Every structure is written in structure tokens, then in C-alpha cells.
Amino acid sequence: MKFFFRTLAGVFILFCCTSWGFFAHHRINRLAIFTLPVKMSGFYKANIDYLTEHAIDPDKRRYVDSLEGPRHFIDADHYGRQPFARIPQNWYDAVKKYSADTLDKYGTVPWVIQYHYYWLVKAFKAHDTTAILKTSANIGHYIADAHVPLHLTINYDGQLTHQTGIHALWESRLPELFSDRYNLFVGKAHYIDNPLTEAFKICRASYKCVDSVILFERKLNTTFPPDKKYEMTLRSKRKVKDYSVAYATAYHKMLNGMVKRRMRAAILSVGSFWYSAWIDAGQPDLDKLIDKPLPPEQKQKLAREETLYKTGKTLALTN
């Protein structure tokens, strides 16, 4: 039943609005490319449009593949007040303690990140361009999802606290309205010693934000004029009901930079996982895998985009 409601909510988001799985996912994968060293960046820049566009592939699969949904979250609070002290990081130990069915029911995102990491290492070693790009796009999606606090709780859409819709508000409406103002420059990717440990570290950091995400919106809802909470907005040439700019602005202010911090962390993490997989694969020469160089005009545009990124600015992305 829970997965049914997740799916219904997901279908609404898929067709009615951008989300962390759309607008922000595009931006996170794209900007992660600028964190890579020279020996990687040429290949990734040559395929930047693919990695941007296909950042949302796992979300699309959720509505045709019943096994896909749990890969995007982990309901940490199902496992108690201090879940990360109880959940074994090793998959087989976790299965032994809770069963595979339980893990699948309450989400598997940290292990999914680990699996995709090793698939990416394998793709680099095989010099398999298609697999490198596909796996890079996919792992970028799951890493970004793990940075969303509401992907770490049973109360994923505020449905248990009469706050239904908060998921799209936090991960969709706020990035859409405010991320163009964020300084998303995060420096260079770094090597990750243990991808599974790092995935759990990301989840722990997101889980610590859950209470604030829920509490602040509940407080705002009690004081904000009800007739000003929603407004009609234009999406894909259709008018749909969404949180008003005024309400989103007030909530964004209460969060005090949380969305920006989680986006910044996601960008650096995605780049670092790509970089680490390349290192673990023996640093293959990716320049040899470039199918065709970027046209001069696209190269110039990309150089300008990178320059803006390094100064803390971003080019607007089309929703």
C-alpha cells in the first residue's frame, strides 16, 4: 500500500512539476562534471548533454519497474531512534538481521549507490563508453536522492503529520525558485576510500535534517494565511495548483540555506564518486573514448558556463 501511494505521488510529480528528480537532478549531474580533473573532464564535457538529460532516467523507470522504487530512499526511522547505530552497513549482515524483504520495503539507496559504484569501475576498466555514461548518470541520481532529507523517513511526504505535499515543496518548488541564486561552486572532486561507508554518511547527514524539514513547515502552516498558501502556476503550458511564491519564500528562509547545502553536497559527492571509480579502475585514458569533439560554439558556451560556475553563478536550465 505504501509503495502504491509513493507511486501515485511520483506520477503526479512526473507529469505536473519538476522535482529533485528533474530540475535539480539535471543541475547536480551537470555541475558535477566541473569538479573533475582534466584527464576526466574532456570525456564528461563531450557528453554533458547526455549526463544532464539522463540524470532523471531512474525516476522514469519507477513507473514501469516495480523493483525501482526502493532504490531511491531508505526509511531510516523504521529502524528506531538511532537507526544508523543499528543498521549493518554490509548488505548480507543487514539481510541476516532484518531480511531482504524488509530492506526492500523500507529502501535500499546506500547499497544501490555501492552497487552502481562497482558497475562504474567495471565500465571504466572495460573502456565501455555506453556503460560509463549510463552508470554515471544513474549513480548521480541515486547519490542526489540520498541527499534529500525526505528520502530518509517513513513520513516521506508529510502524510503522517497532515503535511501532504511537503516532498514536492522541499525538493521541487524550492530549488526551482531559488537555486539560480545559490553559489554551487564546490571545488574539486576527491577520492572516496569506501563507497558504502560514504553512502551511509550521506544518508546520516540527510536524516539529521528530517525533523527541521517537517517542524518548520508545520509552524509556517499555522501562521500563514490559508488563502495565500497556494497559487496557479504554468507548467508545460498547463496551469496547475502549487505552493505560492510567498509561502515557498517563507519556508526557504526558515530552512536557512538547507536546500543549498544539500545541493552543494550532492554535486561534490557525485563528482567524487565518478572520480574515485575512475581511480579504482586504473585511470584509463578517457580521451580515447570521445566519439566526436564538441563543436566550437558549444565549446565556447561550455567554457562560459564553467567560468560562471567557478564564480558562484549558474546558467539557467530549461525545465
VMD Tcl script that draws the C-alpha trace (Angstrom):
set ca {
  {0.00 0.00 0.00}
  {2.81 2.40 0.90}
  {4.53 1.84 -2.45}
  {1.18 2.43 -4.18}
  {0.90 5.87 -2.63}
  {4.56 6.62 -3.38}
  {3.85 5.74 -6.99}
  {0.74 7.93 -7.19}
  {2.65 10.85 -5.73}
  {5.52 10.18 -8.11}
  {3.25 10.11 -11.15}
  {1.83 13.49 -10.15}
  {5.32 14.94 -9.79}
  {6.45 13.34 -13.06}
  {3.73 14.95 -15.13}
  {2.90 18.12 -13.21}
  {6.13 19.58 -11.96}
  {9.86 19.46 -11.91}
  {11.46 17.81 -8.90}
  {14.75 16.86 -7.32}
  {14.45 14.11 -9.90}
  {14.12 16.66 -12.69}
  {15.31 20.25 -12.33}
  {17.82 19.72 -9.52}
  {18.97 16.31 -10.80}
  {19.80 17.89 -14.14}
  {21.75 20.63 -12.43}
  {23.57 18.32 -9.99}
  {24.82 15.91 -12.67}
  {25.80 18.78 -14.94}
  {27.75 20.77 -12.36}
  {29.45 17.64 -11.00}
  {31.30 17.45 -14.32}
  {33.12 20.69 -13.47}
  {34.56 19.08 -10.31}
  {36.52 16.51 -12.34}
  {40.26 16.61 -13.14}
  {41.46 17.37 -16.66}
  {42.05 13.71 -17.52}
  {38.34 13.02 -16.96}
  {36.65 16.30 -17.77}
  {37.21 16.19 -21.54}
  {35.19 12.99 -21.89}
  {32.49 14.08 -19.47}
  {32.16 17.52 -21.08}
  {31.89 15.91 -24.51}
  {28.89 14.01 -23.11}
  {27.48 16.70 -20.83}
  {24.11 16.82 -22.57}
  {23.66 13.07 -22.16}
  {24.59 13.16 -18.47}
  {22.25 16.09 -17.90}
  {19.30 14.64 -19.78}
  {19.64 11.11 -18.42}
  {20.01 12.23 -14.80}
  {16.28 11.50 -14.44}
  {16.25 8.03 -16.00}
  {15.87 6.21 -12.65}
  {12.77 8.30 -11.87}
  {11.27 7.36 -15.22}
  {11.91 3.69 -14.51}
  {9.95 3.87 -11.26}
  {6.67 3.85 -13.18}
  {7.44 0.83 -15.34}
  {9.59 -1.25 -12.98}
  {8.16 -2.26 -9.60}
  {11.67 -3.01 -8.30}
  {12.94 0.52 -8.92}
  {11.10 2.48 -6.22}
  {13.00 1.30 -3.11}
  {16.34 2.18 -4.74}
  {15.66 5.89 -4.19}
  {15.25 6.02 -0.41}
  {15.78 4.40 2.94}
  {13.21 4.88 5.70}
  {15.81 5.09 8.42}
  {13.33 5.86 11.21}
  {11.72 2.45 10.71}
  {14.80 1.02 12.42}
  {14.45 3.05 15.61}
  {15.59 6.32 17.15}
  {19.24 5.77 16.27}
  {18.88 3.81 13.05}
  {22.44 4.09 11.81}
  {23.73 2.55 15.01}
  {21.50 -0.46 14.31}
  {21.55 -0.98 10.54}
  {24.56 -3.09 9.48}
  {26.29 -1.48 6.53}
  {27.21 -4.78 4.92}
  {24.25 -5.91 2.82}
  {24.46 -9.57 3.82}
  {24.66 -8.69 7.52}
  {21.65 -6.41 7.10}
  {19.73 -9.18 5.33}
  {20.60 -11.59 8.12}
  {19.33 -9.14 10.73}
  {16.20 -7.79 9.00}
  {15.54 -9.95 5.86}
  {15.81 -8.88 2.24}
  {12.06 -8.24 2.06}
  {12.24 -5.76 4.93}
  {15.19 -3.94 3.40}
  {13.43 -3.72 0.05}
  {10.25 -2.45 1.69}
  {11.99 0.35 3.57}
  {14.51 1.31 0.93}
  {18.00 0.38 -0.24}
  {19.60 3.58 -1.56}
  {23.01 3.29 0.21}
  {23.55 -0.22 -1.13}
  {22.31 0.80 -4.58}
  {24.96 3.53 -4.63}
  {27.61 0.95 -3.73}
  {26.48 -1.46 -6.47}
  {26.48 1.26 -9.12}
  {29.91 2.37 -7.99}
  {31.39 -1.04 -8.72}
  {29.50 -1.22 -12.02}
  {31.09 2.10 -12.94}
  {34.56 0.80 -12.04}
  {33.89 -2.22 -14.24}
  {32.72 0.01 -17.11}
  {35.88 2.15 -16.88}
  {38.07 -0.94 -16.91}
  {36.27 -2.27 -19.98}
  {36.53 1.11 -21.76}
  {32.78 0.72 -22.36}
  {31.59 4.22 -23.29}
  {27.89 3.36 -23.18}
  {28.15 1.72 -19.77}
  {30.28 4.55 -18.36}
  {27.74 7.17 -19.37}
  {24.67 5.19 -18.36}
  {26.10 4.21 -14.97}
  {27.46 7.71 -14.30}
  {24.01 9.18 -14.92}
  {22.31 6.55 -12.76}
  {24.66 6.74 -9.78}
  {24.44 10.53 -9.90}
  {20.69 10.24 -9.49}
  {20.82 7.89 -6.51}
  {23.54 9.93 -4.77}
  {21.46 13.08 -5.18}
  {18.36 11.32 -3.85}
  {20.28 10.28 -0.75}
  {20.92 13.98 -0.06}
  {17.17 14.70 0.24}
  {16.01 14.51 3.90}
  {12.52 13.28 3.00}
  {14.09 10.25 1.28}
  {15.21 9.13 4.74}
  {11.88 8.90 6.56}
  {8.63 6.95 6.61}
  {6.90 10.34 6.69}
  {8.29 10.98 3.21}
  {5.50 13.32 2.11}
  {4.28 14.57 5.47}
  {1.34 12.20 5.19}
  {1.69 11.15 8.84}
  {1.63 14.74 10.11}
  {-1.06 16.19 7.81}
  {1.55 17.90 5.60}
  {0.96 16.09 2.34}
  {2.83 17.83 -0.45}
  {5.89 18.82 1.55}
  {8.06 16.47 -0.51}
  {7.46 18.38 -3.74}
  {7.72 21.67 -1.86}
  {11.20 20.92 -0.48}
  {12.77 19.08 -3.39}
  {10.95 20.71 -6.29}
  {9.46 24.12 -5.63}
  {12.36 25.50 -3.58}
  {15.20 24.51 -5.95}
  {13.14 25.67 -8.90}
  {12.56 29.11 -7.37}
  {15.85 29.76 -5.61}
  {18.73 27.63 -6.91}
  {19.70 30.15 -9.58}
  {20.77 32.36 -6.67}
  {22.87 29.68 -4.98}
  {26.65 29.61 -5.07}
  {27.11 25.98 -6.10}
  {30.85 26.05 -6.69}
  {32.24 23.19 -4.57}
  {35.82 22.84 -5.80}
  {37.42 19.61 -6.97}
  {36.25 16.05 -6.58}
  {38.11 13.97 -4.01}
  {38.90 10.28 -3.63}
  {36.44 8.18 -1.62}
  {38.11 5.33 0.27}
  {34.96 3.31 0.92}
  {31.89 3.95 -1.27}
  {29.46 2.13 1.06}
  {30.68 3.98 4.15}
  {30.38 7.24 2.22}
  {26.83 6.39 1.08}
  {25.79 5.79 4.68}
  {27.49 9.02 5.72}
  {25.37 10.90 3.18}
  {22.22 9.24 4.48}
  {23.06 10.07 8.09}
  {23.56 13.73 7.22}
  {20.22 13.86 5.40}
  {18.43 12.08 8.23}
  {19.60 14.72 10.70}
  {17.66 17.30 8.68}
  {14.32 15.47 8.73}
  {12.95 16.96 11.95}
  {13.67 20.52 10.81}
  {12.11 19.94 7.38}
  {8.87 18.73 9.00}
  {8.75 21.07 12.01}
  {9.42 24.32 10.15}
  {6.68 23.68 7.59}
  {4.20 22.78 10.35}
  {4.96 26.04 12.15}
  {4.67 28.07 8.97}
  {1.36 26.47 8.09}
  {-0.19 27.55 11.39}
  {0.66 31.22 10.87}
  {0.48 31.71 7.10}
  {-2.83 32.98 5.60}
  {-4.55 29.86 4.17}
  {-5.78 31.71 1.09}
  {-2.20 32.73 0.25}
  {-0.59 29.29 0.59}
  {-1.26 28.11 -2.98}
  {-1.45 29.70 -6.41}
  {-1.85 28.61 -10.02}
  {1.44 28.25 -11.87}
  {2.21 27.47 -15.51}
  {3.98 24.18 -16.20}
  {4.41 22.66 -19.64}
  {1.78 25.10 -20.96}
  {-0.69 23.95 -18.29}
  {-1.88 25.78 -15.21}
  {-1.53 23.70 -12.04}
  {-2.00 24.39 -8.35}
  {1.28 24.77 -6.48}
  {2.71 26.37 -3.35}
  {2.73 30.13 -3.71}
  {5.98 32.03 -4.15}
  {5.26 33.81 -0.86}
  {4.80 30.54 1.05}
  {7.87 28.94 -0.56}
  {9.92 32.05 0.23}
  {8.91 31.98 3.89}
  {9.71 28.26 4.18}
  {13.01 28.67 2.35}
  {14.00 31.40 4.80}
  {13.16 29.18 7.79}
  {15.34 26.39 6.39}
  {18.29 28.82 6.48}
  {20.21 27.50 3.47}
  {19.48 23.78 3.93}
  {18.46 23.16 0.31}
  {21.57 24.91 -0.97}
  {23.80 22.92 1.39}
  {22.27 19.61 0.33}
  {22.62 20.53 -3.36}
  {26.23 21.56 -2.90}
  {26.98 18.34 -1.04}
  {25.28 16.32 -3.78}
  {27.31 17.97 -6.56}
  {30.60 17.27 -4.80}
  {29.56 13.71 -3.93}
  {28.54 12.85 -7.49}
  {31.83 14.16 -8.89}
  {33.81 12.38 -6.18}
  {32.13 9.02 -6.79}
  {32.81 9.33 -10.54}
  {36.42 10.32 -9.88}
  {37.01 7.54 -7.34}
  {35.61 4.87 -9.67}
  {37.97 6.09 -12.39}
  {40.92 5.93 -9.97}
  {39.96 2.42 -8.83}
  {39.73 1.35 -12.48}
  {43.37 2.33 -13.04}
  {42.79 5.80 -14.53}
  {42.04 4.72 -18.12}
  {42.59 7.26 -20.90}
  {39.09 8.65 -21.41}
  {40.14 10.98 -24.24}
  {40.35 7.91 -26.48}
  {36.66 7.27 -25.81}
  {35.46 10.65 -27.07}
  {33.27 9.86 -30.06}
  {33.44 13.34 -31.53}
  {34.71 16.66 -30.14}
  {32.30 19.39 -29.21}
  {31.59 21.97 -31.95}
  {33.45 25.26 -31.36}
  {30.28 27.18 -30.46}
  {29.25 24.56 -27.90}
  {32.78 24.50 -26.52}
  {32.65 28.26 -26.00}
  {29.27 28.07 -24.31}
  {30.51 25.31 -22.02}
  {33.64 27.29 -21.14}
  {31.45 30.25 -20.22}
  {29.23 28.01 -18.13}
  {32.23 26.63 -16.26}
  {33.62 30.13 -15.67}
  {30.28 31.25 -14.24}
  {30.13 28.14 -12.07}
  {33.58 28.87 -10.64}
  {32.44 32.39 -9.71}
  {29.42 31.02 -7.90}
  {26.88 31.55 -10.67}
  {24.97 29.17 -12.91}
  {23.31 29.34 -16.28}
  {19.55 28.90 -16.12}
  {18.44 25.42 -17.14}
  {15.27 24.82 -19.11}
  {12.73 22.94 -17.00}
}
mol new
graphics top color blue
foreach p $ca { graphics top sphere $p radius 0.5 }
foreach p [lrange $ca 0 end-1] q [lrange $ca 1 end] { graphics top cylinder $p $q radius 0.2 }
display resetview
